[in-house]
Amino acid sequence: MNGGSFSLRPLFFAPLRLCVKLFLVCSVLSAASPLLLKPVDEAGYQQLLKQNAGKVVLVDIWAAWCEPCRAMMPETAKLAKRLAPEGFRYITVTIDNPEELNYAQKFLLKTGAPFPGYYRKAKDDEAFIKAVDARWSGSLPALFLYDRQGHKAKSYIGAVPVSQLESDIRELLRK
């Protein structure tokens, strides 16, 4: 070439550099996000209720593998946002295994559920179940509604229409 040199080397390495950059970006994006869920055991569950004294509280015990749980959560999260200014608190507690917690967290974030969310970290699952409700078998979905004094007002075992939850919550908010 006249007056200059030309090399194929930059043309060869440009796609290689692009591939390396894409690999690094993908590696960073696929890394597990930090866990925002907090552990809760039997005593911690009772403490959560005490911390929310003065509010109507709905505790949603769920799992990512539970289809009815996942089906209810988006609407329940929307309800929670609407009623929060009136003194309502929605608390989620997943019973997923430790290796499933990142998936559970992503699901909560996607649905707009309030944080912090919690995960069951009990030494004894039966003791945790009994601490929540002595009549509860541990089946899911399980939601527990508490009045402003921290007394259990209602238990919902199995899927429940969000309209029913809203009616029951509003009744407690009026008291």
C-alpha positions as CSV (number, residue, x, y, z in Angstrom):
1,M,0.0,0.0,0.0
2,N,1.2,3.5,-0.7
3,G,2.6,5.4,2.2
4,G,1.1,3.3,4.8
5,S,1.0,-0.2,6.1
6,F,-2.0,-2.4,6.4
7,S,-2.3,-5.4,8.7
8,L,-5.0,-8.0,9.1
9,R,-4.1,-8.4,12.7
10,P,-6.5,-5.7,14.0
11,L,-9.3,-7.2,11.9
12,F,-8.6,-10.6,13.4
13,F,-8.4,-9.5,17.0
14,A,-11.4,-7.2,17.0
15,P,-14.0,-10.0,17.0
16,L,-12.0,-11.9,19.6
17,R,-12.0,-8.9,21.9
18,L,-15.7,-8.5,21.4
19,C,-16.2,-12.2,22.3
20,V,-14.2,-11.8,25.5
21,K,-16.1,-8.6,26.5
22,L,-19.5,-10.4,25.9
23,F,-18.3,-13.4,27.9
24,L,-17.3,-11.1,30.8
25,V,-20.6,-9.2,30.7
26,C,-22.6,-12.5,30.7
27,S,-20.6,-13.9,33.5
28,V,-21.3,-10.9,35.7
29,L,-25.0,-10.9,34.8
30,S,-25.5,-14.6,35.5
31,A,-23.8,-14.5,38.9
32,A,-26.2,-15.1,41.8
33,S,-27.5,-11.9,43.2
34,P,-27.0,-11.2,46.9
35,L,-29.6,-12.8,49.1
36,L,-32.1,-10.2,50.4
37,L,-34.2,-12.7,52.2
38,K,-33.8,-12.9,55.9
39,P,-33.9,-16.1,58.0
40,V,-36.7,-16.6,60.5
41,D,-37.2,-19.4,63.0
42,E,-39.9,-20.1,65.6
43,A,-38.8,-17.2,67.9
44,G,-38.2,-14.9,65.0
45,Y,-41.7,-15.4,63.7
46,Q,-43.2,-14.3,67.0
47,Q,-40.7,-11.3,67.0
48,L,-41.9,-10.3,63.5
49,L,-45.5,-10.1,64.8
50,K,-44.4,-8.0,67.8
51,Q,-42.4,-5.6,65.6
52,N,-45.6,-4.9,63.6
53,A,-47.8,-4.2,66.6
54,G,-50.4,-1.6,65.6
55,K,-50.6,-2.9,62.1
56,V,-52.9,-5.5,60.5
57,V,-50.5,-8.2,59.3
58,L,-50.9,-10.9,56.6
59,V,-48.2,-13.6,56.8
60,D,-47.9,-15.6,53.5
61,I,-46.1,-18.9,54.0
62,W,-45.3,-20.1,50.5
63,A,-42.8,-22.0,48.3
64,A,-41.5,-21.4,44.8
65,W,-42.6,-24.9,43.8
66,C,-46.2,-24.3,45.0
67,E,-48.3,-23.3,42.0
68,P,-51.2,-21.9,44.0
69,C,-48.8,-19.8,46.1
70,R,-47.2,-18.3,43.0
71,A,-50.6,-17.7,41.4
72,M,-51.9,-15.7,44.4
73,M,-48.8,-13.7,45.1
74,P,-48.9,-11.0,42.4
75,E,-52.4,-9.9,43.3
76,T,-51.7,-10.1,47.0
77,A,-48.6,-7.9,46.5
78,K,-50.7,-5.3,44.7
79,L,-53.3,-5.4,47.5
80,A,-50.4,-4.9,50.0
81,K,-49.3,-1.8,48.2
82,R,-52.8,-0.3,48.1
83,L,-53.4,-1.0,51.8
84,A,-50.0,-0.2,53.3
85,P,-50.9,3.5,53.9
86,E,-53.8,2.4,56.0
87,G,-51.6,0.4,58.4
88,F,-51.4,-3.0,56.6
89,R,-48.2,-5.1,56.4
90,Y,-47.7,-8.1,54.0
91,I,-44.9,-10.5,55.1
92,T,-43.7,-13.4,53.0
93,V,-42.0,-16.4,54.4
94,T,-40.7,-19.0,51.9
95,I,-40.1,-22.6,53.0
96,D,-37.9,-23.3,50.0
97,N,-34.6,-25.2,50.5
98,P,-31.4,-23.1,50.7
99,E,-30.5,-23.9,47.1
100,E,-33.9,-22.6,45.9
101,L,-33.7,-19.2,47.7
102,N,-32.3,-17.2,44.8
103,Y,-35.2,-18.4,42.6
104,A,-37.7,-17.5,45.4
105,Q,-36.2,-14.1,45.8
106,K,-36.3,-13.4,42.0
107,F,-40.0,-14.4,42.1
108,L,-40.7,-12.0,44.9
109,L,-38.9,-9.2,43.2
110,K,-40.8,-9.9,39.9
111,T,-44.2,-9.8,41.7
112,G,-43.4,-6.6,43.6
113,A,-43.8,-8.2,47.0
114,P,-42.5,-6.0,49.8
115,F,-39.1,-6.6,51.3
116,P,-37.6,-7.8,53.4
117,G,-38.9,-11.2,52.7
118,Y,-38.1,-14.1,54.9
119,Y,-37.1,-17.7,54.6
120,R,-37.8,-20.4,57.2
121,K,-34.6,-21.5,58.9
122,A,-35.9,-23.6,61.7
123,K,-34.0,-26.3,63.6
124,D,-37.3,-28.3,63.8
125,D,-39.9,-27.9,61.0
126,E,-42.7,-29.3,63.3
127,A,-41.8,-26.7,66.0
128,F,-42.0,-23.9,63.4
129,I,-45.4,-25.1,62.1
130,K,-46.7,-25.3,65.7
131,A,-45.3,-21.8,66.5
132,V,-47.2,-20.4,63.5
133,D,-50.5,-22.2,64.2
134,A,-51.0,-25.4,66.3
135,R,-53.8,-26.5,64.0
136,W,-51.8,-26.0,60.8
137,S,-50.6,-29.2,59.1
138,G,-47.8,-27.4,57.1
139,S,-49.7,-27.5,53.8
140,L,-49.4,-24.7,51.3
141,P,-50.4,-22.0,50.6
142,A,-50.9,-20.9,54.1
143,L,-51.8,-17.3,55.0
144,F,-52.3,-16.0,58.5
145,L,-54.1,-12.7,59.2
146,Y,-53.3,-10.8,62.5
147,D,-55.2,-7.8,64.0
148,R,-53.5,-4.7,65.2
149,Q,-52.9,-6.3,68.6
150,G,-51.0,-9.2,67.1
151,H,-53.8,-11.7,67.6
152,K,-54.5,-14.2,64.9
153,A,-57.8,-13.2,63.3
154,K,-58.0,-15.7,60.4
155,S,-56.1,-18.6,58.9
156,Y,-56.3,-19.5,55.2
157,I,-55.1,-22.9,54.2
158,G,-55.2,-23.4,50.5
159,A,-55.8,-20.9,47.7
160,V,-58.1,-18.1,48.7
161,P,-59.6,-15.4,46.5
162,V,-57.7,-12.1,46.9
163,S,-61.1,-10.4,47.1
164,Q,-61.8,-12.4,50.3
165,L,-58.4,-11.4,51.7
166,E,-59.1,-7.8,51.0
167,S,-62.6,-7.9,52.6
168,D,-61.1,-9.5,55.8
169,I,-58.2,-7.1,55.9
170,R,-60.4,-4.0,55.5
171,E,-62.6,-5.2,58.3
172,L,-59.6,-5.4,60.6
173,L,-58.3,-2.0,59.4
174,R,-61.6,-0.4,60.4
175,K,-61.2,-1.6,64.0
